[in-house]
Amino acid sequence: MRVEIEGMSCDGCVRSVQKTLGRVAGLTVGQVAVGSAHVTLDTAGEQDVRRAIEKAGFSVARITPE
């Protein structure tokens, strides 16, 4: 799934999101770039993704399947 993320503006933001998403059990993190992330839900849910991104200090604009 593709997660569009608001508030990211630099490589530090990318690292922060990668690190936070990487801690979510049941989630496989793919490419993370400024403004978006690609993830695969194994056993985690969309709410887990939203919480992790908000914990990193950003907000989710939209989540779409791929």
Secondary structure as GFF3:
##gff-version 3
##sequence-region A 1 66
A	DSSP	beta_strand	2	6	.	.	.	ID=ss1
A	DSSP	alpha_helix	11	22	.	.	.	ID=ss2
A	DSSP	beta_strand	27	33	.	.	.	ID=ss3
A	DSSP	beta_strand	36	41	.	.	.	ID=ss4
A	DSSP	alpha_helix	46	55	.	.	.	ID=ss5
A	DSSP	beta_strand	59	64	.	.	.	ID=ss6
###
